[in-house]
Structures are given as C-alpha cells and as structure tokens.
Amino acid sequence: MFPLSTELEDEGFWRSLLPSLTLSSLKSVKKGGNRRHQNPITNENASSVLDDLGDDGFSLRLPPILDSAGDAFKAKFMAVKEGIQKLSDEQLPPTFIMLFDEVWELADIYNRMICDINNQMVADKRSSNWNVFNFDVLAWCVDPKKGEVGFSPHRDRQPKNERILSSFHDGKCAHPKYQTVWLAMSDATPDNSCLYVIPRPYDPGYLKGDDDLSNDGNDATNVNDENITDPLRRCLPTKESYQNIRCLARRAGESITFTHRLIHWGSSGSPKNSPHPRIAISFVFSSSDFEKPYLTSCPRIGQDFLNPTFEQRLVLCCAQLIIYYQRFPSIIDFRNLNTVYGIVKRRGDSANLEPAYKAKVVKEFLTATRELNTNKNELDSEEEEGLLDAMLENDKNFYADDDDEVDNFDDFDAENDDEDYVNGSGQEIPSSDDEEEEFVLNHYEKKKNNKRARRSS
C-alpha cells in the first residue's frame, strides 16, 4: 500500500524502513584518501570521454568506482543497492532512495568526475562552458522474473530541430549541454535488462532532428521512403542495420555517460535466465542555459559537496515521480499521484524548487490526471481539490502552446501516442493535444471558476 502523505513526510518512517542507510546526517566529508580515490580520472581519460561522446554519443570510460574502493565504501554501495531492492519489494518507487545520504555521496563522486571532464574540455579549448549537476536523479529495480522491463526507446531531450546544434557546447556534437551518468548498482546483462543504444553514426536524426511526418509532408509509414523521419525506422531501415545496435552490459560499479540525443532503452531481460534484478541509478548534468538545476539553492559541505535537506530530497522525489509517472507502475494511480503532488504543492517553494521545473511538474500532473482518471465522480473531495488547485496555479502554462525547448521523453511509442481515452460515460477523448486540453478544461472549468470566485470573494 502506498504510504500516506504523513508517512512520506516523516523521516522516522524512512529510517525504520531502511535502517542500514543514513538520512540527513551528513555533517562533513573526508578529505583526501577515501574520497579522492573514487575519482581517479586523468586528463587523458577525460579527453577520451569527450571524444567518445562526440563520436558515438556515449562513453564507457568513466572509472569504475568499486575497483579501488575500501570496505567501508563497498558496504555503503551495497546498502544502497539493497535499499532499492527493499523499496521495490515494498512496491514503492525506487527513486525514493535519493532521500538517503549515501546516494548523495555517489552523486558527489560523479559530480567530481564531470568537473574534471569540464576542466579538460576547457584545457582542450573545446568550450568554456560547463555542465553542472542538476538534481535529476532516478533509480530502477527491473526484475524480468516479474515481467518488468526497462524504459522503451527514447531520447532524453528533444530540442526543436533548428536548436539541436545549439544544445552542444561547441555548436557541433562533441560535448552536450545535457548528459546522463547511468550507474549499475548490480551487474546489468542482457538476461536482466541492460541498456541498448543506437550510436550516433547510425542515427540520422541525432543532429538533424525527428519529425512525425516525412520531409515531403506525407505520413511516415513507408519504411522505403527516403524522406521518412520516424526516428527508429530511419535508424533501422534494413535488416543489416540492426547489427548497429550496441548492448552496453555493465558490472556493478561501472557506468555509462551519454548525451541527450542518444536513442537508448532497457531490454526486457529473460524471466528464465535472469540471475537477479537489474538495479541502477542515474544522475544528470546540464548547462544552465539549456536546463537549469531543479533546486535554486542547496546546502553544501565544503565548496562542492551538495547536501540537500530532507525536505528538498522529498520534494525532488515527488516531483520526479510526477514527471516520469508513466514509467513507474506504483505511482500510476490518481490517489498516489495526488499524494505526491500535494507535497510538491505545499513544500515546493520552501524547498527552493526551480520555478520552470515546478511549472513542468504541475503541467504533468494535469496531463496525468486526464490519462489516469477522467471520470470526476471517482475522485473524492480532497483529490478534486488538489486537481483544481493545480489548474488554478498553472492556467497559462497548461493551456498555452508548449514552446519548451526540451521534452522529457520522445519514446516513439505509437500505441500510446495514438490511443484515445474514454471517460466513465463512454465519451471518447480525442488524442490531439489541443483537443485533450479542451476536454480537461471543459471537464473542470465550472468547478475551477467557482473556486476562483470563492477565493476572490
């Protein structure tokens, strides 16, 4: 059963659930030795990572963090892995693991690695701009024995076609303004769902962009049409082209870093042969002129160790669950979604949530509400109150044209894109964005206007 809001906001609840992890107790970070060995990246290594990102869109050259680690660090790493497994066993989203200090120690390791790569990029005169940790953290526990799979094929960010080149620091493709570090907490293999990618050289849309229509204006349905722009069909036009797909198996403690333009996905794994669930965490680094950090301010230990408060961690968890609600089964329920949205609504400002990110969260909550529960009679008064508050708070952002430079997903899922939704009375909801928004507006407009009138009276 999904926790109540009072439980989610109670530090004691989380401490009792995962007693082997620590919560909001970081006071200092060891200097030198134990911390420094976890970031053994050399100038040559950093240059190689940058070359890989430019050539292929991904790199496997970030140093493994367990190979030279001491017993204490390995114990923390194992505790995080087991914590993610425990959350999954309790049918809780694994991303709640970011409430705990040990995850922020992992984030610090990769923050230092990316800083070193940034320094090398400047030294190589590739760019004078840096990527910084932007607090976009997700965790997974994918168990093929339970029929679970990784994310379907997607790009992490989808600028408009004419802006793709400007989403790289050099205006070409060598260093992205948005990159992900994907850390394997358990061995990730084809049997238990590792990542698969289409390298940049075999992806026509990597720099040119993706459209829903062919360049000649016709529907992109003919795989032999040279003008076709459907992303996967363009990458895989022949049976030989499937040989370009790369399987990126990783040992626990190894990682992958990749750009926002790389098409990637998690495989379905083998229910019969999977030795254990695939457990992983991702951290995102971006340039503030492309995507700002999700927190406008955050406590630090020393100059560079980011140590968000419990409130900030909780709000980030809840916000991420709303943004990625379609990807985490335990949150695909309106009441659960409303619970986490209520935390963001009440605590977002005091947690210093970045305004544009908060607006995106509100918009996704409204969109999710339309998809998950279009029959207003199924909502109790408290849930409907939350929905109306969200609509009042985000009128302009929700009903205006969405001209955001980036989207969270473009997963090429035609089935979901084309599916019509039906409410409790059997009324079909059209699937175009404008018609969907009009439906939601008409569905709640009267109550929303009454609520606005009461507030102003």
DRENZA-933387 format. One line per 4 residues: number of its first residue (from 1); for each residue x, y, z of C-alpha. Coordinates in steps of 0.02 Angstrom, whole numbers, plus 32768, in hexadecimal, padded with zeros to 4 digits. Example, Ala and Ser with C-alpha at 12.3 -4.5 7.8 and 13.67 -1.06 7.14 Angstrom:
BEGIN
1) 8267,7F1F,8186  82AC,7FCB,8165
//
This chain:
BEGIN
1) 8000,8000,8000  8043,80AB,7FCF  806F,8112,806A  8004,81A1,80A5
5) 8047,8252,8095  806A,8258,814F  80D7,81BD,813F  8134,81FD,80A6
9) 815D,829D,8103  8198,8242,81A0  8255,8225,81A8  8236,819E,822A
13) 81CC,813B,81AF  825D,8132,8134  82E0,810D,81B9  827B,8079,81F7
17) 825D,803B,8146  8317,803E,8116  8379,803B,81B9  841F,8012,8164
21) 8420,80BD,810E  8435,8169,815A  83C0,81FB,8144  83EE,82B4,814F
25) 8480,8292,81C2  8512,82C7,8154  8578,8348,81B2  8620,8339,815E
29) 8677,82DF,80D1  8722,8290,80DF  87A7,82EC,807F  882C,8294,801A
33) 8844,81D7,8020  879C,8182,802E  873D,8202,7FC9  87C1,822D,7F4A
37) 87E2,817C,7F0F  872F,8171,7ED3  8756,81F1,7E4A  87F5,81B3,7DF7
41) 87D1,8205,7D4F  886B,823F,7CF0  887B,82C8,7C6D  8891,8243,7BE7
45) 87F9,81E5,7C28  8791,8285,7C29  87C2,82AC,7B75  8793,81FB,7B42
49) 86E7,820E,7B92  86CB,82AF,7B30  8705,825B,7A8F  868D,81CA,7AAD
53) 85FB,823E,7ACC  8620,8298,7A29  863E,81FC,79C2  85BA,8185,7A07
57) 8548,81E7,7A7B  857D,817F,7B12  8619,814A,7B70  8646,80B5,7BDD
61) 86E9,8104,7C1A  86B4,814E,7CC1  871A,80F3,7D46  86C4,8065,7DA4
65) 86A4,80A0,7E56  86B7,7FF8,7EAE  875D,7FBA,7E68  87CB,801A,7EE2
69) 8749,803E,7F68  875F,800F,801D  86EC,7F9E,8081  868C,802F,80CE
73) 865E,8078,8025  8630,7FCD,7FDF  85BD,7FB3,8075  8566,8058,8051
77) 8554,802B,7F9A  8507,7F84,7FC8  8491,7FD9,8043  8451,804B,7FB8
81) 8438,7FB7,7F44  83DB,7F55,7FCA  8376,7FF0,7FF5  8339,8000,7F42
85) 830B,7F47,7F45  82AC,7F60,7FE9  824A,7FF4,7FA3  821B,7F8C,7F0D
89) 81E7,7EFA,7F7C  8177,7F72,7FDD  812D,7FAD,7F37  8176,805A,7F4F
93) 81CC,80BA,7EC2  8288,8099,7ECB  82AA,8153,7EB2  8280,816E,7F69
97) 8331,812F,7F88  836C,81E1,7F68  832B,820F,8015  83C7,81BE,805E
101) 8475,8206,8076  84D2,8179,8020  8481,81A4,7F78  84C1,8256,7F86
105) 856E,8213,7FA6  855F,81B5,7F01  8522,8253,7EAC  85BA,82AE,7EF2
109) 8631,822F,7EA4  85E9,824B,7DF7  85DB,8305,7E12  8697,8307,7E2D
113) 86B3,829C,7D93  864A,830F,7D26  86A6,83A6,7D6E  874B,8358,7D3A
117) 8706,8338,7C8C  86CA,83ED,7C86  8779,8427,7CB5  87C5,83BD,7C2C
121) 8747,83FF,7BAF  877F,84B0,7BD7  8836,847C,7BD0  881A,842E,7B25
125) 87C7,84D1,7AF0  8729,8474,7AC1  86B9,84E8,7B25  86BA,855F,7BB8
129) 860F,8527,7BF7  85F0,84A3,7C7B  856D,8422,7CA6  8537,841D,7D5C
133) 84D5,839F,7DC0  841E,83CE,7DA8  83CD,835B,7E2C  8376,82ED,7DAC
137) 8387,8244,7E03  832A,81A2,7DDE  833C,80F1,7E1E  8302,804A,7DD5
141) 82E8,7F99,7E0D  82B8,7F33,7D74  828D,7E7D,7D96  826C,7E17,7CF8
145) 8227,7D8A,7D63  8197,7E00,7D8D  8180,7E32,7CD8  81D4,7EDA,7CF3
149) 8234,7F32,7C69  829D,7FCE,7C57  8268,806F,7C02  8236,8060,7B4B
153) 82A1,80B3,7AC2  82AF,816F,7ADA  831D,8207,7AD7  832E,8261,7B7E
157) 8312,830E,7B35  82C7,8347,7A92  82EE,83FA,7A60  829D,843E,79C5
161) 82FD,8408,792D  834A,84B1,790D  8389,84B9,79C1  83DE,8410,79CB
165) 848C,844E,79A1  847E,84D7,7A23  845B,8450,7AA5  8514,8422,7A98
169) 859B,8492,7AE3  8604,8499,7A45  8571,84B1,79CF  859D,840A,797F
173) 8588,8369,79E2  8623,834B,7A4E  85E3,8383,7AF8  8529,8385,7B21
177) 84D4,8405,7B8F  8475,8374,7BDF  84C5,82CE,7C0C  8492,823C,7C77
181) 84FE,81CB,7CE2  84AC,8120,7CF5  84F8,80BB,7D85  84E0,7FFF,7D91
185) 84C0,7FD2,7E47  84B5,7F1A,7E16  84FD,7EC1,7D80  8497,7EF3,7CE8
189) 8492,7E6E,7C61  8423,7E3F,7BCE  83CE,7DC0,7C41  8397,7E3F,7CC3
193) 837F,7EDA,7C55  8417,7F42,7C2A  8417,7FDD,7BBE  8416,7FD6,7B01
197) 8441,806B,7A93  844B,80A3,79DF  84F4,80FA,79CC  84F8,81A6,7981
201) 8544,8173,78D7  84AC,8105,78B4  8428,8182,78EC  83F4,81FE,7863
205) 838A,8261,78DF  8414,8277,7961  8441,8325,7921  83BB,8344,789E
209) 8327,8321,790E  828A,82B6,790A  81E1,82DF,78BE  813C,8284,78BA
213) 812B,82A1,77FF  8199,827F,776A  81F7,8311,7722  817B,8310,7691
217) 80E9,8326,770A  80A6,8275,76FF  808A,8201,7791  812A,81A6,77C1
221) 80E8,80F7,77A8  814D,80B7,7715  81F4,8075,7752  8237,8081,76A0
225) 820E,813A,7691  82B5,8196,768A  8261,822D,76DC  8226,81CC,7774
229) 824C,821D,781C  8205,81A2,789A  829E,8191,790E  82AC,80D5,791F
233) 827C,80AF,786C  82FE,8129,782E  8382,80D3,789A  834C,8023,786A
237) 8317,8025,77B3  8361,7F7A,7788  837E,7ED6,77DF  843A,7EF7,77DB
241) 8421,7F9B,7838  83E8,7F3C,78D4  849D,7F06,78E6  84C8,7FB9,7915
245) 846B,7FAA,79BB  84E3,7FA4,7A4D  84C7,7F42,7AED  8518,7F9D,7B80
249) 852B,7F19,7C07  8578,7F5D,7CA9  85BC,7F13,7D49  8583,7F5B,7DF0
253) 85E0,7FFE,7E0B  85FA,801E,7D52  859E,80A8,7CF8  856C,80F1,7C51
257) 8566,81A9,7C26  8501,81DF,7B8F  84B8,8277,7B3B  8404,82B2,7B34
261) 83FB,8281,7A7B  842B,81CA,7A8D  839C,8151,7A6B  83A3,80D3,7AF8
265) 8334,8057,7B54  8332,7FCC,7BD3  8318,7F1D,7B92  8290,7EA8,7BD1
269) 830A,7E29,7C19  82EA,7D6F,7C2D  826D,7D34,7CB1  82BD,7C88,7CA9
273) 8376,7CB8,7CAC  837B,7D5C,7D0C  83ED,7D3F,7DA3  83AC,7DD7,7E03
277) 8353,7E7C,7DE5  83AE,7F05,7D88  83C9,7F95,7E03  840A,803E,7DCA
281) 840E,80F8,7DF1  8422,8189,7D78  8464,8239,7D95  8452,82C7,7D18
285) 84C8,8358,7CF4  8494,83EC,7C89  84C2,849B,7C56  8454,851C,7CAA
289) 8430,8571,7C03  83E2,84CD,7BC8  8391,848A,7C66  83A5,84DB,7D10
293) 83C3,8475,7DAE  8320,8440,7DFE  834E,8495,7EA3  8377,854E,7EA4
297) 83E2,8538,7F40  8422,84A6,7FA5  848B,8491,8044  853F,845F,8028
301) 85C6,840C,808C  8667,8464,8061  866E,84B4,7FB5  8624,842E,7F47
305) 85C8,83A4,7FA5  850D,83BC,7F89  84A6,8387,8020  83EC,83AD,8007
309) 837D,83B2,809F  82FF,8328,80BE  8275,839C,8081  82D2,83BE,7FDE
313) 82F4,8306,7FC1  823F,82D9,7FE2  81FC,8360,7F6D  8276,832A,7EE5
317) 823E,8275,7EF7  8187,82A4,7EEB  81A4,8319,7E58  8206,8294,7DF9
321) 817D,8214,7E15  80FF,828C,7DC7  816F,82B6,7D33  8190,81FD,7D11
325) 80E9,81B9,7D4E  80D1,814A,7CB5  8173,80EE,7CD9  8155,80B8,7D8C
329) 80C0,8043,7DA5  80AB,8064,7E60  8086,811C,7E3E  8009,80FE,7DB1
333) 7F72,811C,7E1F  7F1E,81C4,7E33  7F18,81BD,7EF0  7FD2,8197,7EFC
337) 7FF9,821D,7E7C  7F8E,829A,7EDB  7FEB,826F,7F7C  8096,8297,7F34
341) 8053,832F,7ED9  800F,8372,7F7D  80BF,836B,7FC6  8107,83CA,7F32
345) 807C,844B,7F3D  8092,8469,7FF8  814F,845E,8002  818F,848C,7F56
349) 81B3,8542,7F7C  8205,8525,8025  826D,849A,7FD5  82AD,8518,7F54
353) 8266,84B9,7EC0  8297,8510,7E1E  81FB,856B,7DDB  8200,8527,7D28
357) 8217,8476,7D69  8188,848B,7DE3  8118,84CB,7D56  8145,8430,7CF2
361) 8116,83C2,7D87  806C,8416,7D95  804C,8401,7CDC  807C,8349,7CE1
365) 8009,8330,7D75  7F78,8377,7D12  7FA3,830D,7C7B  7FB2,8272,7CE8
369) 7F0A,8297,7D37  7EB8,8298,7C8C  7F0A,81F3,7C60  7EF2,8198,7D05
373) 7E47,81CD,7D3F  7DD7,822F,7CC9  7D38,8207,7D2A  7D28,8290,7DAC
377) 7CA7,822B,7E0D  7D32,81B4,7E42  7D92,823E,7E9A  7D70,8267,7F4F
381) 7D63,831D,7F84  7E18,832A,7FBE  7E5C,82E3,7F1B  7DEE,8353,7EB2
385) 7E25,83E7,7F1A  7EDA,83BE,7EF0  7EB3,83B4,7E38  7E57,845A,7E36
389) 7EE5,84AE,7E96  7F5F,846F,7E13  7EF4,84B3,7D86  7EE8,855D,7DDC
393) 7FA2,8562,7DFB  7FD3,8536,7D4A  7F4D,857B,7CD7  7FC3,85D2,7C60
397) 8044,8548,7C5B  7FC3,84BF,7C3D  7F52,8511,7BBD  7FD2,8576,7B5C
401) 803A,852B,7AD0  80CA,84C6,7B15  8166,8516,7ACA  81E1,84C3,7B41
405) 8288,84A1,7AF2  8290,83F5,7B41  8218,8367,7B62  8233,82E2,7BE4
409) 8214,8253,7B6C  81FE,822D,7AB8  81EE,8171,7AC4  81A5,8151,7A18
413) 8115,80ED,7A63  8092,80FA,79DB  8015,8093,7A3E  8013,810D,7ACF
417) 801D,81A5,7A5E  7F85,8172,79F9  7F19,8128,7A82  7E73,817D,7AA5
421) 7E37,8186,7B58  7D85,8166,7B90  7D34,81AE,7C2B  7CB4,815B,7C9B
425) 7C21,818F,7C30  7C6D,8143,7B95  7C9C,81EA,7B46  7D37,81DA,7ADA
429) 7DC2,8256,7AFE  7E1C,8289,7A5D  7ED6,8266,7A5D  7F1A,830A,7A18
433) 7F6A,837D,7A99  7EF3,840E,7A78  7E58,83A0,7A85  7E98,834B,7B23
437) 7EB7,83F2,7B76  7E0A,842F,7B41  7DBD,8392,7B8B  7E12,83AA,7C33
441) 7DE5,8462,7C33  7D2E,8440,7C11  7D2C,83B1,7C8E  7D62,841C,7D21
445) 7D44,84CF,7CE7  7CA6,84EA,7D4B  7CF0,84AD,7DEF  7D92,850A,7DCF
449) 7D38,85AE,7DAE  7CCD,8596,7E49  7D6A,8578,7EAF  7DBC,8615,7E67
453) 7D20,8679,7E90  7D21,863A,7F44  7DD9,8669,7F57  7DBA,8719,7F19
457) 7D1F,8737,7F82
//
